[in-house]
Amino acid sequence: MAGGGDGHDPWDDPSLKGFKRYFNNKTQKGRANVAIATYAVLAVYIVYAKVYKSKKAPAPTNASDTCRCD
């Protein structure tokens, strides 16, 4: 278990402040928060890509492009 078995809980470590307290690799809770944040960012990206997917209009056809001159 994290903490080396000395009875010290890394979550109570006074050196962990702010962002480092919630996203660290010393605690199970910190690693879970990193994984959750990663999945959340991926989900937001996928939703953004689906909503704002560019729908390109078909290229205008030119009469000279479709002409078959045999």
C-alpha positions as CSV (number, residue, x, y, z in Angstrom):
1,M,0.0,0.0,0.0
2,A,1.1,3.6,-0.6
3,G,3.0,5.2,2.3
4,G,5.5,2.5,2.9
5,G,3.5,0.9,5.8
6,D,4.7,3.5,8.3
7,G,1.1,4.4,9.2
8,H,1.5,7.8,7.4
9,D,-1.3,8.6,5.1
10,P,0.0,10.4,2.0
11,W,-3.3,12.2,1.7
12,D,-2.6,14.0,4.9
13,D,0.9,15.0,3.7
14,P,1.3,18.8,4.3
15,S,3.5,19.1,1.2
16,L,0.6,18.1,-1.1
17,K,-1.3,21.3,-1.7
18,G,-3.7,22.5,-4.3
19,F,-3.5,20.7,-7.7
20,K,-0.8,18.3,-6.4
21,R,-3.1,17.0,-3.6
22,Y,-5.8,15.8,-6.0
23,F,-3.6,14.6,-8.9
24,N,-0.7,12.7,-7.5
25,N,0.7,9.2,-7.9
26,K,1.2,8.6,-4.1
27,T,-2.4,7.7,-3.3
28,Q,-5.1,5.5,-4.8
29,K,-7.4,8.5,-4.8
30,G,-4.9,10.6,-6.7
31,R,-4.3,8.0,-9.3
32,A,-8.1,7.6,-9.7
33,N,-8.5,11.3,-10.1
34,V,-5.9,11.3,-12.9
35,A,-7.7,8.5,-14.7
36,I,-11.1,10.2,-14.3
37,A,-9.8,13.4,-15.6
38,T,-8.2,11.6,-18.6
39,Y,-11.5,9.9,-19.5
40,A,-13.4,13.2,-19.1
41,V,-11.1,15.1,-21.5
42,L,-11.4,12.3,-24.0
43,A,-15.2,12.4,-23.7
44,V,-15.3,16.1,-24.1
45,Y,-13.1,15.9,-27.2
46,I,-15.4,13.2,-28.8
47,V,-18.5,15.2,-28.1
48,Y,-16.9,18.4,-29.5
49,A,-15.8,16.5,-32.6
50,K,-19.3,15.1,-33.2
51,V,-21.1,18.3,-32.6
52,Y,-18.8,20.5,-34.7
53,K,-17.9,18.0,-37.3
54,S,-17.4,20.0,-40.5
55,K,-19.9,19.0,-43.1
56,K,-18.2,19.9,-46.3
57,A,-20.5,20.7,-49.2
58,P,-19.9,18.6,-52.3
59,A,-17.5,20.2,-54.8
60,P,-19.3,21.9,-57.6
61,T,-19.1,20.0,-60.8
62,N,-17.9,21.8,-63.9
63,A,-19.4,20.9,-67.2
64,S,-16.0,20.5,-68.7
65,D,-15.1,17.9,-66.0
66,T,-18.0,15.7,-66.8
67,C,-17.8,16.0,-70.6
68,R,-16.9,12.8,-72.4
69,C,-15.2,13.8,-75.6
70,D,-14.8,10.5,-77.5
